[in-house]
Amino acid sequence: MKFETRCVHTGVDKDATYLSATTPIYTSSTFRWDDSETNRGFDYTRSGNPTRQALEENIASLEGGIDCKATATGMAAVTATMQLFKPGDHIIAGDDIYGGTYRLFHQCYSRFGIDFSFVKMSNPDSIKEAIRPETKGIWIETPSNPLMNITDLQAVSDIAKEINAITIADNTFMSPYLQRPFENGIDIVMHSTTKYLNGHSDVVGGCVVTRTDEHKERIAFHVNALGISCSPFDAWLVLRGVKTLGPRMEAHQRAATAIADFLVNHPKVEKVYYPGFADHPGHEIARRQQSGFGAMMSFDVKGTRADADKVLTGTKFFQLAESLGGVESLIAYPETMSHASISEEARREAGIKETTIRLSCGIEHPDDLITDLEAALG
């Protein structure tokens, strides 16, 4: 089946009794056993649920993995992957990753004896320079949040294989419609399913996709043991949303391309961060490993924070809110929202300014979105 067909049909047909066209929501917390030795595949919803399994089958198929575990949130998915490491291990990550991931690494797992180095992931030499004998993992976010830096997935995979380290890619910004990291040698892929996979801003969730039996078993064990699995209703919402992933991503990209072209020529915009531009440092890598440039971008307003605030509060269709990937357009301020948990010094070192604004371009008509931004920029 082609990608769009798998979005609609994979994992869906679970109702042998009534042949429902959509996957039922199995809200039961527990399942009867036939006898003390046998059940029908499920015993307790924390450990497994038919609705959640349908979603997991769907996402595993879209990413090209052998298994997927759906979690309660995107951060729960990150937490599940971190269980693959132990005290004394060292992990390399980007210096401009999502603030919630940075906070989890820097303030939580570092207390448990796992060490992190935050580097310029777009430069393979920076990764090589950070390697230590105890380096066991490389965390990849490409494009990065919020500066849209591109990491060469194949290059990082090759580096990791030389030192026997696990590579984990956060594919939230692209979705499997536009990027499938397994095709470039990555070991594990995770998502915040809250974003493009669900696409309607009405659920929080996450997932971890694996491609080896070892990682499949270890992730499944920890998701169950930690109690961080996705609820049946939330799984159903994501499964419903993923059916339209293909056409939604095309509509998102249509808007993003038009908006990026508008912003780059606006006199009150200092810089636009969008890999679709030929002069973006990661443009050629993005063309090679992605099948599109996505719908996320950031830009720096000329002037001061007050000028940024004017834009942030001056839009009508771009809602001032955190998150991304929904059908509605969002405008966000990394300084006080997604990256507030990172110190100001670290934000500046990563290149995030007090005039940096992030956009999640929705599926509204591009002309209306451009008019909206034009009015806010003044």
C-alpha positions as CSV (number, residue, x, y, z in Angstrom):
1,M,0.0,0.0,0.0
2,K,1.1,3.6,-0.7
3,F,1.6,5.9,2.3
4,E,-1.7,7.6,2.2
5,T,-3.5,4.3,2.0
6,R,-1.7,3.0,5.0
7,C,-2.6,6.1,6.9
8,V,-6.3,5.2,6.4
9,H,-6.3,1.4,6.6
10,T,-3.4,0.1,8.7
11,G,-4.5,-1.1,12.2
12,V,-8.1,-0.1,11.6
13,D,-9.9,-3.4,11.1
14,K,-10.3,-4.6,14.7
15,D,-14.0,-5.4,14.8
16,A,-14.7,-9.0,13.6
17,T,-18.2,-9.0,15.2
18,Y,-19.8,-6.0,13.6
19,L,-17.3,-5.0,11.0
20,S,-17.2,-1.3,12.0
21,A,-15.5,0.9,9.4
22,T,-13.5,2.7,12.2
23,T,-11.6,1.3,15.1
24,P,-13.7,0.9,18.2
25,I,-12.6,2.5,21.5
26,Y,-12.0,-0.3,23.9
27,T,-12.3,1.6,27.2
28,S,-12.1,-1.5,29.4
29,S,-9.4,-1.3,32.0
30,T,-9.3,-5.1,32.3
31,F,-10.1,-8.2,30.1
32,R,-11.5,-11.6,31.0
33,W,-9.3,-14.7,30.8
34,D,-10.5,-17.9,29.2
35,D,-8.8,-19.8,32.0
36,S,-5.9,-19.3,34.4
37,E,-3.3,-19.8,31.6
38,T,-4.8,-18.1,28.6
39,N,-6.3,-14.8,27.5
40,R,-7.2,-13.3,24.1
41,G,-4.1,-11.1,23.8
42,F,-5.0,-8.5,26.4
43,D,-5.2,-8.6,30.2
44,Y,-4.9,-5.0,31.5
45,T,-5.0,-1.8,29.5
46,R,-1.8,-0.4,30.9
47,S,0.0,-3.3,29.4
48,G,-2.0,-3.5,26.1
49,N,-5.2,-2.3,24.6
50,P,-6.8,-3.1,21.2
51,T,-7.4,0.6,20.3
52,R,-3.8,1.5,21.3
53,Q,-2.4,-1.5,19.4
54,A,-4.3,-0.3,16.3
55,L,-2.5,3.1,16.5
56,E,0.8,1.4,17.2
57,E,0.5,-0.8,14.1
58,N,-0.4,2.2,12.0
59,I,2.6,4.4,13.1
60,A,5.1,1.5,12.9
61,S,4.0,0.9,9.3
62,L,4.3,4.6,8.4
63,E,7.8,4.9,9.9
64,G,9.0,1.6,8.6
65,G,9.6,0.1,12.0
66,I,8.8,-3.3,13.4
67,D,7.1,-2.0,16.5
68,C,5.7,1.1,18.1
69,K,4.6,1.9,21.7
70,A,2.2,4.8,22.2
71,T,2.7,6.9,25.3
72,A,0.7,9.3,27.3
73,T,2.7,12.4,26.1
74,G,5.6,13.3,23.9
75,M,7.7,13.7,27.0
76,A,6.7,10.2,28.1
77,A,8.1,8.9,24.8
78,V,11.4,10.7,25.6
79,T,11.4,9.2,29.1
80,A,10.9,5.7,27.6
81,T,13.9,6.1,25.4
82,M,16.1,7.3,28.2
83,Q,15.5,4.0,30.0
84,L,17.9,2.5,27.5
85,F,20.8,4.2,29.3
86,K,22.3,3.8,32.8
87,P,24.3,6.0,35.2
88,G,27.7,6.8,33.8
89,D,26.5,6.9,30.2
90,H,27.1,10.0,28.1
91,I,24.6,11.3,25.5
92,I,25.2,13.9,22.8
93,A,22.3,16.2,21.9
94,G,21.7,19.5,20.0
95,D,22.0,22.8,21.8
96,D,18.7,24.1,20.3
97,I,16.4,21.2,21.0
98,Y,12.9,21.5,22.4
99,G,13.1,23.1,25.8
100,G,11.1,20.3,27.5
101,T,13.6,17.7,26.3
102,Y,16.5,19.9,27.4
103,R,14.9,20.3,30.8
104,L,14.4,16.5,31.2
105,F,18.0,15.8,30.2
106,H,19.7,18.7,32.1
107,Q,17.6,18.8,35.3
108,C,16.3,15.3,35.7
109,Y,18.4,12.6,34.1
110,S,21.7,14.3,34.9
111,R,20.8,13.8,38.6
112,F,20.7,10.1,37.9
113,G,24.3,10.0,36.7
114,I,23.7,10.4,32.9
115,D,25.8,13.1,31.4
116,F,24.9,15.2,28.4
117,S,26.8,17.4,25.9
118,F,24.7,19.9,23.9
119,V,26.4,20.7,20.6
120,K,25.8,22.1,17.2
121,M,24.3,19.0,15.7
122,S,24.3,20.4,12.2
123,N,28.1,20.1,12.2
124,P,29.3,16.5,12.3
125,D,32.7,17.6,13.6
126,S,31.1,19.0,16.7
127,I,29.5,15.6,17.4
128,K,32.9,13.8,16.9
129,E,34.6,16.3,19.2
130,A,32.1,15.6,22.0
131,I,32.5,11.8,21.9
132,R,33.9,10.2,25.0
133,P,34.6,6.5,25.8
134,E,31.3,6.5,27.7
135,T,29.2,8.0,24.9
136,K,26.2,5.6,24.4
137,G,23.6,7.7,22.7
138,I,23.1,10.6,20.2
139,W,19.8,12.5,20.4
140,I,18.7,14.1,17.1
141,E,16.1,16.7,16.4
142,T,15.9,17.6,12.8
143,P,14.8,20.2,11.8
144,S,15.6,21.6,15.2
145,N,13.2,23.5,17.4
146,P,13.0,26.5,16.9
147,L,15.8,27.5,14.6
148,M,15.2,24.8,11.9
149,N,18.8,23.6,11.8
150,I,19.2,20.4,9.8
151,T,21.1,17.4,11.1
152,D,22.5,14.9,8.5
153,L,20.9,11.7,9.7
154,Q,23.1,9.3,7.7
155,A,26.3,11.1,8.8
156,V,25.2,10.9,12.5
157,S,24.2,7.3,12.1
158,D,27.6,6.4,10.6
159,I,29.4,8.2,13.5
160,A,27.2,6.4,16.1
161,K,27.9,3.0,14.6
162,E,31.7,3.5,14.9
163,I,31.3,3.9,18.7
164,N,28.4,1.5,19.1
165,A,26.0,4.3,20.3
166,I,22.2,4.3,19.9
167,T,20.8,7.0,17.7
168,I,17.3,8.4,18.6
169,A,15.5,10.9,16.3
170,D,12.6,13.1,17.2
171,N,10.6,13.2,14.0
172,T,7.8,15.4,15.3
173,F,8.4,18.4,13.1
174,M,8.4,16.4,9.8
175,S,6.1,13.4,10.5
176,P,6.7,10.1,8.6
177,Y,5.0,11.7,5.6
178,L,8.1,13.9,5.0
179,Q,10.9,12.1,6.7
180,R,11.6,8.5,7.8
181,P,14.8,8.4,9.8
182,F,15.1,4.6,9.7
183,E,15.9,5.0,6.0
184,N,19.1,6.8,7.0
185,G,20.3,4.3,9.6
186,I,18.7,5.7,12.7
187,D,18.0,3.2,15.5
188,I,14.9,4.6,17.2
189,V,12.3,7.2,16.2
190,M,10.0,9.1,18.5
191,H,7.1,11.6,18.1
192,S,4.9,13.8,20.1
193,T,1.7,12.5,18.5
194,T,0.1,15.7,19.9
195,K,1.4,17.4,16.8
196,Y,1.1,16.5,13.1
197,L,0.1,12.8,13.6
198,N,-3.0,13.9,15.5
199,G,-3.2,17.2,13.8
200,H,-6.3,18.7,15.5
201,S,-4.9,20.1,18.8
202,D,-7.3,17.9,20.9
203,V,-5.0,15.3,22.5
204,V,-1.6,14.9,24.0
205,G,0.4,11.8,23.3
206,G,3.7,10.3,22.1
207,C,5.2,7.2,20.6
208,V,8.5,5.3,20.2
209,V,9.1,3.3,17.1
210,T,11.8,0.6,17.0
211,R,13.4,-1.5,14.3
212,T,15.2,-4.2,16.2
213,D,13.9,-6.9,18.5
214,E,16.2,-5.8,21.3
215,H,14.9,-2.2,21.3
216,K,11.3,-3.4,20.8
217,E,11.4,-5.5,23.9
218,R,13.2,-3.0,26.1
219,I,10.9,-0.1,25.1
220,A,7.8,-2.2,25.6
221,F,9.0,-3.3,29.0
222,H,9.7,0.2,30.2
223,V,6.5,1.8,28.9
224,N,4.5,-0.9,30.8
225,A,6.7,-0.8,33.9
226,L,6.6,3.0,34.1
227,G,2.9,3.2,33.4
228,I,3.3,5.8,30.7
229,S,1.1,4.2,28.0
230,C,-1.4,6.1,26.0
231,S,-5.1,5.9,27.0
232,P,-7.5,4.2,24.6
233,F,-9.5,7.4,23.9
234,D,-6.4,9.4,23.2
235,A,-5.1,6.6,20.9
236,W,-8.4,6.7,19.0
237,L,-8.1,10.4,18.5
238,V,-4.6,10.1,17.1
239,L,-5.6,7.2,14.9
240,R,-8.5,9.3,13.6
241,G,-6.2,12.2,12.9
242,V,-3.5,10.3,11.2
243,K,-5.9,9.2,8.4
244,T,-5.6,12.7,6.9
245,L,-1.9,13.1,7.5
246,G,-0.9,13.2,3.8
247,P,-3.3,15.8,2.6
248,R,-2.9,17.9,5.7
249,M,0.9,18.0,5.3
250,E,0.5,19.1,1.7
251,A,-1.9,21.9,2.8
252,H,0.5,22.9,5.7
253,Q,3.4,23.1,3.3
254,R,1.5,25.2,0.8
255,A,0.9,27.8,3.5
256,A,4.4,27.6,4.8
257,T,6.1,28.2,1.4
258,A,3.9,31.2,0.7
259,I,4.5,32.6,4.2
260,A,8.3,32.1,4.1
261,D,8.5,33.9,0.8
262,F,6.5,36.8,2.2
263,L,8.5,37.1,5.4
264,V,11.9,37.0,3.7
265,N,11.1,40.1,1.7
266,H,9.4,42.1,4.6
267,P,11.4,45.2,5.7
268,K,10.7,44.5,9.4
269,V,12.0,40.9,9.4
270,E,15.7,40.5,10.0
271,K,16.0,36.8,9.3
272,V,13.8,33.8,8.4
273,Y,14.7,30.3,9.4
274,Y,13.2,27.9,6.9
275,P,15.1,25.0,5.2
276,G,13.1,25.4,2.0
277,F,15.3,28.4,1.0
278,A,18.3,27.5,-1.2
279,D,20.6,29.6,1.0
280,H,19.7,27.7,4.2
281,P,22.8,26.0,5.4
282,G,21.0,22.6,5.6
283,H,19.0,23.0,2.4
284,E,20.8,20.3,0.4
285,I,20.8,17.8,3.3
286,A,17.1,18.5,3.8
287,R,16.4,17.8,0.2
288,R,18.2,14.5,0.4
289,Q,16.6,13.1,3.5
290,Q,13.2,14.8,3.5
291,S,10.4,14.7,0.9
292,G,9.3,18.3,1.7
293,F,10.4,21.2,3.9
294,G,7.5,21.1,6.4
295,A,5.4,23.8,7.8
296,M,7.5,25.0,10.8
297,M,9.6,28.2,10.6
298,S,11.0,30.9,12.8
299,F,11.9,34.5,12.1
300,D,13.7,37.4,13.9
301,V,11.8,40.7,14.0
302,K,13.9,43.8,13.6
303,G,14.2,45.8,16.7
304,T,13.6,44.8,20.3
305,R,11.4,42.5,22.4
306,A,8.7,45.1,22.3
307,D,8.6,44.8,18.5
308,A,8.3,41.1,18.8
309,D,5.5,41.4,21.3
310,K,3.6,43.7,18.9
311,V,3.7,40.9,16.3
312,L,2.8,38.2,18.8
313,T,-0.3,39.9,20.0
314,G,-1.3,41.4,16.7
315,T,-2.4,38.4,14.7
316,K,-6.0,37.1,14.3
317,F,-5.6,33.7,12.6
318,F,-2.2,32.9,14.1
319,Q,-3.2,32.1,17.7
320,L,-0.6,33.0,20.3
321,A,-0.2,29.5,21.9
322,E,2.3,26.8,22.5
323,S,2.4,23.5,20.6
324,L,2.3,23.0,16.8
325,G,1.1,20.8,14.0
326,G,-2.6,21.4,14.3
327,V,-4.9,22.5,11.5
328,E,-5.0,26.0,12.9
329,S,-1.9,28.3,12.6
330,L,0.0,29.1,15.8
331,I,2.5,31.8,16.7
332,A,4.8,31.3,19.6
333,Y,7.6,33.0,21.5
334,P,10.4,30.6,22.4
335,E,11.8,33.0,25.0
336,T,8.8,32.5,27.4
337,M,7.2,29.4,26.0
338,S,8.8,26.3,24.4
339,H,12.4,27.3,25.6
340,A,11.8,29.1,28.8
341,S,13.3,26.2,30.8
342,I,16.6,26.8,29.1
343,S,18.8,29.5,30.6
344,E,19.1,32.8,28.8
345,E,22.8,32.2,28.3
346,A,22.1,28.8,26.7
347,R,19.4,30.3,24.5
348,R,21.7,33.0,23.2
349,E,24.5,30.5,22.6
350,A,22.1,28.3,20.6
351,G,21.1,31.4,18.5
352,I,17.6,32.0,20.0
353,K,17.1,35.8,20.3
354,E,14.5,37.8,22.3
355,T,13.2,38.8,18.9
356,T,12.8,35.2,17.6
357,I,9.2,34.1,16.8
358,R,8.1,30.6,15.8
359,L,5.3,29.8,13.4
360,S,3.3,26.6,13.0
361,C,1.5,27.2,9.6
362,G,-1.9,25.6,9.5
363,I,-4.1,24.6,6.7
364,E,-6.0,28.0,6.3
365,H,-5.7,29.7,2.9
366,P,-2.2,31.2,2.6
367,D,-3.5,34.6,1.4
368,D,-5.4,35.0,4.7
369,L,-2.4,34.0,6.8
370,I,-0.1,36.4,4.9
371,T,-2.6,39.3,5.4
372,D,-2.8,38.4,9.1
373,L,1.0,38.6,9.5
374,E,1.3,41.7,7.3
375,A,-1.2,43.6,9.6
376,A,0.7,42.4,12.7
377,L,4.1,43.5,11.4
378,G,2.7,46.9,10.5
